[in-house]
Amino acid sequence: MRTTTAIMGTNKKQLHYKWNWQLRSRPHELWELVSNTNRLFKNLNLPTVQPTDISYEINDGHLQLSYNSIKYNDAWIEEPYEWEYPYRYSVKRHYKNGGYEEVRIHVEMFPNSQGTRLQYQMWLTPKNKLAYYYTKIRHKLFLRAKLKSAFKKYAILVEKNQLPYQFENTSKVDRGSIVKLNETKQELQESTQNPVIAQKICDYISKADDIDLIRIEPHKLAQHWGEELKDVINGVLYGVKKGLLNFNWDLYCPRCRTIQQRCKTLNEVHEPIFCHDCNHEFSVNFNQSLQLSFRPNPLIRKIKDEFYSLAGPQEKPHVKIQQFIKPEKARYVNTYLEEGTYQLRCSEAEGIAVFKVTEEGQDTVNVRLTNFGLNGVAEISNRPNLIFENQTRTDQIFVLEKVEWNDKKLTASQVTSLQLFRDLFANEVLPKGEKIAVDKLTLMFTDIYDSTGMYHKEGEEHAISRVMEHFEILQDAVAKEDGALVKTIGDAIMAVFSNPDKAFKAFITAQEIISKDRRFDKSLKLKAGIHHGNCVAVNLNNKIDYFGSTVNIASRLVDAANENEIIISEDVASNEHIQQLLDEKYSHFNIQQEYVPLKGFDEQEFKLQRIHLEQSALRLVV
């Protein structure tokens, strides 16, 4: 530990602390934990914070905060956090009340042959001698030890691929709720038929910190537990039904990607939504801005919505660089970026600059922000050195963020495409008259080829029984491929999936089962049409239904199919997973490419693939 003291112009002494620790993991592995200031400040036993009104004049991006504790009267204006993923972050506070005038924290990780050297620095300006000597004693005796303990713990969690609750391993459920938790766990084990998942979910609810349980994310749990995502999603959905969990619909602003509203049911979602951070209205989208999260039922465990830090790096994982730059100043930054597309925007300027990250991109890029705003496209390397210059007359927050949304979230599009969700929560529908956009949804229609001939040959009563039985087979096949049956239309069904390959495999599975089932003879022959694209979700007959050109095209494709055929659109055929299935698993299928018009789209010709399923294919196990 090194402590330095400097005399300031106001005759007040500034304290400077700098501590270093060697950790075995790499910076990008540690970043999620080390940069989570909400968790770090909790581990340091700091009080929770709350927004407070200190001044009527506040710059954009600055926060007015105070401790949420009667023991502390500290209140401050906090500058925007600055960070460069995955190496460093910092924050500066200007105190209006309490024992300090200013506090700055800077955390930096330096990769080396042993892993990472983590450096933690603080600059504190106490207001008086009493605060000065109290700070020296407190930080010397307590703060360094707590920081060391926290960072060493984070390194162990990374090495073992564990979540923080697995390190503590102590229950936080009160005695009165333990019986209820154990009863619910038994019910969950019976419903899921997966005692391992049920046990892990209950352990998590019992032992995790409140800050982790405010928003439970199945994708994150599945990754750390090494379990199938589908099993974890099924577990938390059954958990809601059994009273173990509640869920919320979180509405994210598509620009700043912060939660602007929480709804308990889909029926509470009304467009447009106003973003208080960006000061603009936005429309809801099933694929991005509407996501499902979970938290414990208060009867099992009460969770406090308390935070130890606001607006830190953990709040915006899609943002790789954030820098607060004064007028006529420049900043040199470096980062590590995965290949993909990123955009740079500034808080008080128009336009964006687009960066495409490739191995062959430029290593050094200079970005000059002028009064004309940002524009242009540049190709940069994975480890670029960037120079941001603010040539305007106002403070600017430079933000470099990934364009693509995080696919590790449970979106409304994904969850409403699950048969289990529709079965368990049939009342979860949009308000009547509300229309919500859905991007990248797969629609599959199936029908019975020459059903009129089947009815005539077998008689109505027998034929209807076979139709109903074939519906059951289709629904099971759809559900096993993470899809959902939206409705039946005569002898046809309409089903939705998140991915085209899931729809394709569901139909093949159903065909195989029907071909082997003695209840069906050769007169029941299926056909299907699959299309992938954008549509609109609505409330129809108190169910989530879909409308738009994507739906219409999929329904026309099945009309054009012959017996034992699937017709897929160009959007489906170009999917890499579909191509892999056709190249590796179903290479013997008879595939024909055609350009044909479809009813209702007379001025347009569609590129389609007609896939005929030979009898030999029906013996395959999918």
Secondary structure, 3 states (H helix, E strand, C coil): CEEEEEECCCCCEEEEEEEEEEECCCHHHHHHHHCCHHHHHHHCCCCCEEECCCCCCCCCCCEEEEECCCCCCCEEEECCCEEECCCEEEEEEEEEECCEEEEEEEEEEEEECCEEEEEEEEEEEECCHHHHHHHHHHHHHHHHHHHHHHHHHHHHHHHHCCCHHHHHCCCCCCHHHHHHHHHHHHHHHHHHCCHHHHHHHHHHHHHCCHHHHCCECHHHHHHHHCCCHHHHHHHHHHHHHCCCEEEEEEEECCCCCCEEEEECCHHHCCCCEEECCCCEEECCECCCCEEEEEEECCCCCCCCCCECCCCCHHHCCCEEEEEEECCCEEEEEECCCCCEEEEEEECCCCCCEEEEEEEEEEEEEEEEEECCECCCEEEEEEEEEEEEEECCCCCEEEEEEECCCCCCCCEHHHHCCCHHHHHHCCCCCCCCCCCEEEEEEEEEEEEEECHHHHHHHHCHHHHHHHHHHHHHHHHHHHHHCCCEEEEEECCEEEEEECCHHHHHHHHHHHHHHHHHCCCCCCCCEEEEEEEEEEEEEEEECCEEEEECHHHHHHHHHHHHCCCCEEEEEHHHHCCHHHHHHHHHHCCCCEEEEEEEEECCEEEEEEEEEEEECCHHHHHCCC
